[in-house]
Amino acid sequence: MNMRSVVVLLSCLLILLSCSDASNKPDVSNIQVNLVTERFEKNLFDTTSKSLVSYLIQLQEAVPSFTSTYLRNILNVDPAWSADTAADYVNGFILAYRPVYEKTEQLFGDFKPYEKEIQTGLKHVKFYFPQYKIPGKIITYIGPADGYGDILSEEGMLVGLQHHLGKDYPLYRSELVQQTYPEFISRRFQPEYIAVNSMKNIVDDLYPEKEEDKPLINQMIEKGKRLYLLSRILPDQEEYRLIGYTKEQLKETYDKEAVVWNLFIKNSYLQVVDKNIIKNYLGDSPKTAELGEGAPGNIGTFAGWQIVKKYMQKNPELSLTQLMSTDTELIFQVAKYKP
């Protein structure tokens, strides 16, 4: 092999390495993140007390910070109710959701794998954002299936296990739940989304979303920045979960990436500020009608994500903090995205 061939080979290797996932994975093994998990649902459903009123008082004393949040905000117990009325209401929920609790015991009797995945995500957060105050607690709970799920709160990272029982769990097919969480959302009610949802909440806490009257392309790239950040916090997570597609949907979207981009170009959508148009391409929706029945929604976020990736390939020295503060118009102009 002559010297020219060696140089060419080394150049190719460097390009491959710069684009590989490995280059995006810092060593976080020595970063300390102290995390404990409280199984609130066990405290609630495993009561053997004859009086639920007295038990709720005990629970309030044992887990004071979350018990009030759970009763008032998750179960919607009215503070004006008498103790007996509140106890009857909670008891009715416990009886109705006993099968849900039993299912969570089957799936999450050992929560350690999920705690470890969240902990690894938090290590990456601490690596990239050392000044950010990392939550020190995970609290698992069971709430109404048509209510809240995974939340970041002052108490810690709240994981609603009722939203992680597997996409085919019968309760998700009920009309009540489907009104709030239609199938294209409830199919994500899998155990694998616990860490993804938890880290999405961290991203939202780091960079709260603002409603701005900016052109569609700028909002696409802003969404793309957040997905890029999430992918760096969870570098081992599969991309389709990060954006909420099925594996098949993401593959087909990549296969038709040029078609997706052409949708925005041919319709001159990039500079529109019409909220009715913008909402069709950003955020959760079952499909993108113009691209066919099987095309997923949120297609603008997908395109914005690809633009951000292109920009970061051209600017690998940028930190995530710098990326998140970079003007979206600059990202668009420099990326020169053209699939």
TILOZA-261688 format. One record per residue (C-alpha): x, y, z. Coordinates in nm, 2 decimals, padded with zeros to 4 digits, m for minus. Example, Ala and Ser with C-alpha at 12.3 -4.5 7.8 and 13.67 -1.06 7.14 Angstrom:
<vozas>
VOZA      u      v      w
VOZA  01.23 m00.45  00.78
VOZA  01.37 m00.11  00.71
</vozas>
This chain:
<vozas>
VOZA      u      v      w
VOZA  00.00  00.00  00.00
VOZA  00.15  00.34 m00.10
VOZA  00.15  00.65  00.11
VOZA m00.14  00.81 m00.08
VOZA m00.36  00.50 m00.01
VOZA m00.27  00.51  00.36
VOZA m00.36  00.88  00.38
VOZA m00.70  00.82  00.21
VOZA m00.77  00.52  00.43
VOZA m00.69  00.72  00.75
VOZA m00.91  01.01  00.63
VOZA m01.20  00.77  00.57
VOZA m01.15  00.62  00.91
VOZA m01.16  00.96  01.08
VOZA m01.48  01.05  00.90
VOZA m01.64  00.73  01.01
VOZA m01.53  00.77  01.36
VOZA m01.65  01.13  01.38
VOZA m02.00  01.02  01.26
VOZA m02.02  00.71  01.49
VOZA m02.23  00.70  01.80
VOZA m01.92  00.61  02.00
VOZA m01.79  00.96  01.95
VOZA m02.10  01.10  02.11
VOZA m02.07  00.88  02.42
VOZA m01.86  01.03  02.70
VOZA m01.72  00.81  02.97
VOZA m01.95  00.87  03.27
VOZA m01.85  00.57  03.47
VOZA m01.68  00.78  03.74
VOZA m01.97  01.03  03.77
VOZA m02.15  00.99  04.10
VOZA m02.53  01.01  04.09
VOZA m02.70  00.90  04.42
VOZA m03.05  00.78  04.34
VOZA m03.31  00.60  04.55
VOZA m03.64  00.46  04.44
VOZA m03.96  00.47  04.66
VOZA m04.23  00.23  04.56
VOZA m04.53  00.44  04.66
VOZA m04.78  00.20  04.50
VOZA m04.67 m00.08  04.73
VOZA m04.74  00.14  05.03
VOZA m05.08  00.22  04.90
VOZA m05.20 m00.12  04.77
VOZA m05.04 m00.34  05.03
VOZA m05.22 m00.19  05.32
VOZA m05.36 m00.44  05.57
VOZA m05.51 m00.17  05.79
VOZA m05.88 m00.21  05.88
VOZA m05.92  00.17  05.86
VOZA m05.81  00.34  05.54
VOZA m05.84  00.67  05.71
VOZA m05.58  00.58  05.97
VOZA m05.37  00.42  05.70
VOZA m05.37  00.74  05.49
VOZA m05.26  00.93  05.80
VOZA m04.97  00.68  05.84
VOZA m04.89  00.71  05.48
VOZA m04.89  01.09  05.50
VOZA m04.64  01.06  05.79
VOZA m04.42  00.81  05.61
VOZA m04.41  00.99  05.27
VOZA m04.53  01.34  05.34
VOZA m04.40  01.51  05.03
VOZA m04.57  01.29  04.78
VOZA m04.88  01.18  04.95
VOZA m05.05  01.51  04.93
VOZA m04.95  01.55  04.57
VOZA m05.08  01.21  04.49
VOZA m05.41  01.25  04.67
VOZA m05.49  01.60  04.55
VOZA m05.33  01.62  04.20
VOZA m05.33  01.26  04.08
VOZA m05.64  01.11  04.24
VOZA m05.82  01.45  04.26
VOZA m05.93  01.41  04.61
VOZA m06.10  01.73  04.71
VOZA m05.94  01.88  05.03
VOZA m06.29  01.99  05.13
VOZA m06.41  01.63  05.16
VOZA m06.44  01.47  05.50
VOZA m06.18  01.21  05.60
VOZA m06.44  00.93  05.56
VOZA m06.54  01.05  05.21
VOZA m06.18  01.08  05.10
VOZA m06.11  00.74  05.23
VOZA m06.41  00.58  05.05
VOZA m06.30  00.75  04.73
VOZA m05.94  00.62  04.76
VOZA m06.06  00.27  04.86
VOZA m06.28  00.26  04.55
VOZA m05.97  00.34  04.34
VOZA m05.77  00.07  04.51
VOZA m06.04 m00.19  04.45
VOZA m06.08 m00.09  04.08
VOZA m05.70 m00.08  04.01
VOZA m05.61 m00.39  04.20
VOZA m05.55 m00.58  03.87
VOZA m05.33 m00.29  03.75
VOZA m05.12 m00.32  04.07
VOZA m05.09 m00.70  04.03
VOZA m04.97 m00.64  03.67
VOZA m04.71 m00.39  03.79
VOZA m04.59 m00.64  04.04
VOZA m04.53 m00.89  03.76
VOZA m04.35 m00.64  03.54
VOZA m04.17 m00.42  03.80
VOZA m04.12 m00.64  04.10
VOZA m03.75 m00.56  04.04
VOZA m03.73 m00.20  03.93
VOZA m03.35 m00.19  03.94
VOZA m03.29 m00.22  03.56
VOZA m03.51  00.09  03.51
VOZA m03.34  00.27  03.80
VOZA m03.00  00.20  03.65
VOZA m03.11  00.33  03.30
VOZA m03.24  00.65  03.46
VOZA m02.92  00.68  03.66
VOZA m02.71  00.65  03.35
VOZA m02.91  00.92  03.18
VOZA m02.86  01.14  03.48
VOZA m02.49  01.08  03.47
VOZA m02.49  01.21  03.11
VOZA m02.70  01.51  03.23
VOZA m02.44  01.58  03.50
VOZA m02.16  01.54  03.25
VOZA m02.30  01.80  03.00
VOZA m02.47  02.03  03.26
VOZA m02.27  02.01  03.58
VOZA m02.46  02.30  03.74
VOZA m02.80  02.14  03.70
VOZA m02.95  02.00  04.02
VOZA m03.00  01.63  03.96
VOZA m03.31  01.47  04.11
VOZA m03.21  01.22  04.39
VOZA m03.53  01.02  04.40
VOZA m03.76  00.81  04.18
VOZA m04.11  00.76  04.31
VOZA m04.32  00.50  04.14
VOZA m04.70  00.52  04.17
VOZA m05.02  00.40  04.01
VOZA m05.28  00.66  03.91
VOZA m05.58  00.67  03.68
VOZA m05.49  00.54  03.33
VOZA m05.65  00.85  03.17
VOZA m05.45  01.08  03.40
VOZA m05.09  01.18  03.46
VOZA m04.80  00.96  03.38
VOZA m04.43  01.03  03.42
VOZA m04.37  01.37  03.58
VOZA m04.07  01.57  03.71
VOZA m04.17  01.74  04.04
VOZA m04.01  01.88  04.35
VOZA m04.05  01.54  04.51
VOZA m03.84  01.37  04.24
VOZA m03.89  01.18  03.92
VOZA m04.24  01.04  03.93
VOZA m04.31  00.73  03.73
VOZA m04.67  00.64  03.66
VOZA m04.65  00.26  03.62
VOZA m05.01  00.25  03.49
VOZA m04.86  00.39  03.17
VOZA m04.60  00.11  03.12
VOZA m04.79 m00.21  03.12
VOZA m04.74 m00.30  02.75
VOZA m04.92 m00.15  02.45
VOZA m05.18 m00.44  02.44
VOZA m05.29 m00.40  02.80
VOZA m05.67 m00.42  02.78
VOZA m05.73 m00.10  02.99
VOZA m05.57  00.11  02.72
VOZA m05.83  00.00  02.47
VOZA m06.12  00.14  02.69
VOZA m06.31  00.44  02.55
VOZA m06.22  00.65  02.86
VOZA m05.84  00.60  02.81
VOZA m05.86  00.63  02.43
VOZA m06.02  00.97  02.46
VOZA m05.71  01.10  02.64
VOZA m05.45  00.87  02.50
VOZA m05.54  00.74  02.15
VOZA m05.37  00.44  02.01
VOZA m05.08  00.62  01.85
VOZA m04.99  00.74  02.20
VOZA m05.09  00.44  02.41
VOZA m04.87  00.21  02.19
VOZA m04.58  00.38  02.37
VOZA m04.71  00.26  02.71
VOZA m04.42  00.02  02.73
VOZA m04.17 m00.04  03.01
VOZA m03.89  00.07  02.77
VOZA m04.02  00.43  02.77
VOZA m03.97  00.49  03.14
VOZA m03.61  00.63  03.10
VOZA m03.70  00.81  02.78
VOZA m04.00  00.99  02.94
VOZA m03.79  01.07  03.25
VOZA m03.51  01.22  03.05
VOZA m03.75  01.41  02.83
VOZA m03.88  01.57  03.14
VOZA m03.52  01.67  03.24
VOZA m03.47  01.83  02.89
VOZA m03.79  02.03  02.94
VOZA m03.67  02.14  03.28
VOZA m03.33  02.24  03.14
VOZA m03.49  02.42  02.85
VOZA m03.86  02.50  02.91
VOZA m04.05  02.52  02.58
VOZA m04.17  02.87  02.48
VOZA m04.46  02.94  02.26
VOZA m04.32  03.17  01.99
VOZA m04.46  03.32  01.67
VOZA m04.17  03.20  01.46
VOZA m04.17  03.04  01.11
VOZA m04.22  02.67  01.09
VOZA m03.86  02.60  01.00
VOZA m03.73  02.77  01.31
VOZA m03.98  02.58  01.53
VOZA m03.88  02.25  01.35
VOZA m03.51  02.31  01.43
VOZA m03.59  02.41  01.79
VOZA m03.77  02.08  01.83
VOZA m03.48  01.91  01.66
VOZA m03.23  02.06  01.91
VOZA m03.43  01.90  02.20
VOZA m03.43  01.56  02.03
VOZA m03.06  01.59  01.96
VOZA m03.00  01.67  02.33
VOZA m03.21  01.38  02.44
VOZA m03.01  01.14  02.21
VOZA m02.69  01.26  02.38
VOZA m02.83  01.20  02.72
VOZA m02.95  00.85  02.62
VOZA m02.69  00.75  02.37
VOZA m02.77  00.38  02.38
VOZA m03.15  00.43  02.33
VOZA m03.30  00.36  01.99
VOZA m03.40  00.66  01.79
VOZA m03.75  00.55  01.72
VOZA m03.83  00.57  02.09
VOZA m03.69  00.91  02.13
VOZA m03.92  01.06  01.87
VOZA m04.21  00.82  01.95
VOZA m04.24  00.64  01.62
VOZA m04.25  00.26  01.57
VOZA m03.93  00.10  01.45
VOZA m04.09  00.05  01.11
VOZA m04.21  00.41  01.09
VOZA m03.87  00.55  01.15
VOZA m03.70  00.32  00.90
VOZA m03.95  00.42  00.63
VOZA m03.92  00.79  00.72
VOZA m03.54  00.76  00.67
VOZA m03.59  00.58  00.35
VOZA m03.82  00.86  00.23
VOZA m03.62  01.15  00.39
VOZA m03.60  01.34  00.06
VOZA m03.98  01.30  00.01
VOZA m04.04  01.44  00.36
VOZA m03.82  01.74  00.30
VOZA m03.98  01.80 m00.04
VOZA m04.32  01.82  00.13
VOZA m04.21  02.14  00.30
VOZA m04.03  02.28  00.00
VOZA m04.29  02.23 m00.27
VOZA m04.57  02.37 m00.04
VOZA m04.35  02.67  00.06
VOZA m04.42  02.58  00.43
VOZA m04.08  02.66  00.58
VOZA m04.15  03.03  00.64
VOZA m04.52  03.00  00.73
VOZA m04.63  03.13  01.07
VOZA m04.99  03.01  01.05
VOZA m05.05  02.81  01.37
VOZA m05.31  02.59  01.20
VOZA m05.05  02.47  00.94
VOZA m04.77  02.44  01.19
VOZA m04.96  02.22  01.43
VOZA m05.01  01.97  01.15
VOZA m04.63  01.90  01.14
VOZA m04.51  01.95  01.50
VOZA m04.62  01.75  01.80
VOZA m04.81  01.43  01.85
VOZA m05.05  01.33  01.58
VOZA m05.14  00.99  01.43
VOZA m05.02  01.06  01.07
VOZA m04.90  01.30  00.81
VOZA m05.18  01.28  00.56
VOZA m04.99  01.42  00.26
VOZA m04.73  01.14  00.29
VOZA m04.97  00.85  00.30
VOZA m05.17  00.65  00.55
VOZA m04.87  00.49  00.72
VOZA m04.66  00.81  00.75
VOZA m04.62  00.91  01.12
VOZA m04.71  01.25  01.26
VOZA m04.46  01.50  01.41
VOZA m04.28  01.49  01.07
VOZA m04.15  01.85  01.11
VOZA m03.96  01.75  01.43
VOZA m03.80  01.46  01.24
VOZA m03.68  01.70  00.97
VOZA m03.56  01.95  01.23
VOZA m03.37  01.67  01.40
VOZA m03.19  01.58  01.08
VOZA m03.10  01.95  01.02
VOZA m02.95  01.97  01.37
VOZA m02.75  01.65  01.31
VOZA m02.61  01.80  00.99
VOZA m02.52  02.12  01.17
VOZA m02.34  01.93  01.45
VOZA m02.15  01.72  01.20
VOZA m02.01  02.05  01.06
VOZA m01.95  02.19  01.41
VOZA m01.84  01.89  01.63
VOZA m01.65  02.12  01.87
VOZA m01.98  02.28  01.99
VOZA m02.10  02.18  02.34
VOZA m02.46  02.10  02.39
VOZA m02.50  02.42  02.59
VOZA m02.37  02.61  02.29
VOZA m02.60  02.42  02.05
VOZA m02.91  02.50  02.26
VOZA m02.83  02.87  02.26
VOZA m02.75  02.88  01.88
VOZA m03.00  03.07  01.67
VOZA m03.22  02.84  01.47
VOZA m03.18  03.05  01.16
VOZA m02.80  03.02  01.18
VOZA m02.83  02.64  01.22
VOZA m03.05  02.62  00.91
VOZA m02.82  02.84  00.70
VOZA m02.50  02.65  00.80
VOZA m02.64  02.30  00.78
VOZA m02.74  02.34  00.42
VOZA m02.96  02.03  00.47
VOZA m03.06  01.86  00.14
VOZA m03.14  01.49  00.17
</vozas>
